[in-house]
Amino acid sequence: MRVFGELETVVMARLWESGGSGTAREVVEQLRTDREIAYTTVLSTMENLYRKGHLLREREGKAFRYRTVLSHPEHIAALMREALSGGGEHDTAAVLAHFVGEMSADELAGLKEVIRRRGRTSPKP
């Protein structure tokens, strides 16, 4: 999974902030509160994200409504999985230990709760 380009990141963030879906026009209106941007630029970016498999689309009148394939937390988790399983020799436990070592007390408590709940369910294959 590639990291998004600059405008792709902005568009995906706006879609996630809007519940995971939106038309190009809706995204343009949101972006124009911060900067001037052309409708065609946003539409092209959303079409590229669709072709890359990050967005789904369905016709809504004369336009398309785009939906994110993954939620923001799912996307971040996929990036983390890729980084942990990616090329190079490394000790996954050591990498996770460094990551956990940088967490705040609240984040660590949340992680402990997730692990506790996960222990009650069968692991994913």
N, C-alpha and C positions, 0 to 999 in steps of 0.2 A: 504494500500500500504506500503510494507516494504521499508526501506531505503536499498540501495544496499550495498553489501560487498565491501571491499577495491578494489579488482581487477575488480569487476563488475562496480564500479564507474569509474575506469580508462577507461575501455572498452567503456562504455556508453559515456563518455566525448569525446573520440576519434571519435566515430560514429557521435555524434552531431557536432563536429568540422568539420567533413567531409560531411556535408549536410544530415546526418541522415542515411547513408547506407555505407556498406563496406563488404568485404570478410574477413575471418579470416586472410588470408595472408596479406591483406592491413593493418589491424590493427596491426599485428605483426611487419610489417615494420615500422610503425609509432612509436610503443612502443620501438623498438630496438634503436631508436635515443637517448633514455633516459636510458635504462637498458636492460640487457640480459633477454630474456624470451622465453620459448619454444612455438612453434606453437601449440602443443597439449594442452598446458595450456590455451591459448587464445581461441582455438576452443571449449574446454570444457566449458569455462566461457560463451561463446556466445551461446552454446547449452543450458546451464542452464538458461540464460536470455530468450531464445526462449521458453523453457518449462514453465517458470514462467509468460509468456505473455507480456514481455517487448520488445521483438523483433519478427518481422515477417521474413520469409525467403523464397527465391525462388531460384530454381536451376539455376546456371549460369555455363554452361560447366560441369566440374567435381566437382565444388564447389558450395556452397550456398552463395548468397548475402543476408546479413541481413539488415533489416530496422527497425529503432526505431518505436514503436507504437505511442509514444508521442514525441513531440518536447521537447527540454530542458525547455522552459518556461511553456509548458503544464504540464510537470512532476513536476516542482516546485509548480505550482498552485495546482495540485492534493495533494501534500504533505501538503500545507497550508490548503486546505479545510479539509483534514483529521485531521490535528492538531486542527482546529477550531471546528470541529464537534465531535472529539474524546471523549473518556470517561472522566468522572469527571465533576463536577459542575464548571462552570466558566462563566463569563460574556463576551460574544464574543465582545461586544462593547469596554469593557475595554482592552481586549487583543489587538484588532485592534488599540486602542488609543496608547498603549505602542509601538506597531510596527511602527505606523505612526510617533510617537514622536522621533524615532531613525533614521528617513529618512533624507537624505541630502536635501537641497533646490531644487536641480535638480530632485531628485527622487520624491519629493513632487509635483513639478510642473508637472511631467509626470503623476503621479497618478491623479491629478486634471483634466488633459486633458482626461484621460481614463474615468473618472467619467462623465465629461461633454459630451463626445461622447456617453457613455452608456445611458445617460438620453434621448438621441434622438431616441433610439431604444427600442423596447418592451423587457421587461425582460425575461430571460430564465425561463421556468416552474420549 
